[in-house]
């Protein structure tokens, strides 16, 4: 197995997130602030709609306000932060925006599953990569709570995307997942029926990829995202009723 295959098999979340980061130069304070703050947002340290006080963030990140503001502008471009006249807040997508986002995600993830299956059929995936895929699927099933399930779930989806070999698809999905990640733990929730459904969907996707069923992988991925969208829509409707 080549070094390139070994590297691909071990790709993790941070590598996918920074695929287009400039190479061959030292990261600036703004770059580091951007990556650290982005990770904090995606990991749920700030709720959707929460304010992001500059003074507090500057102290926490150990940077001045100039690189912090540049990082916040970049995060606004990613759709994770909204800059207002009163400062920065964590972006909170509307119901219609989330519906559009999930439609887009369904197209991207079904395409990713298709590409991965085609690569497997062409002998481009090594056994270690398929084993890793199965292991990540099992990690989701064995996660003890909603938070760990959310993290494991995202790792599985990111790995499938990485196996597609399409850097533009990976980047597009990374941006989509980061926006959704703000509410992903809530989306998975503690509902045992929904978590069981997630596991069933993952088994269908992974099995289709391993067995070389291109149409099955594409269909399973699309159905999985559609089901997640329906759950998210229901949860948002319940929130409105409770408000």
Secondary structure, DSSP 8 states (H G I E B T S, - for coil): --HHHHHHHT--HHHHHTTTS-SSS---HHHHHHHHHHHHHHTTSS-TT-EE-HHHHHHHHT--HHHHHHHHHHHHHTTSEEEETTEEEE----HHHHHHHHHHHHHHHHHHHHHHHHHHHTT-S-HHHHHHHHHHHHHHHH--SHHHHHHHHHHHHHHHHHHT--HHHHHHHHHHHHHHHTTHHHHH-S-HHHHHHHHHHHHHHHHHHHHT-HHHHHHHHHHHHHHHHHHHHHHHHHHHHH-
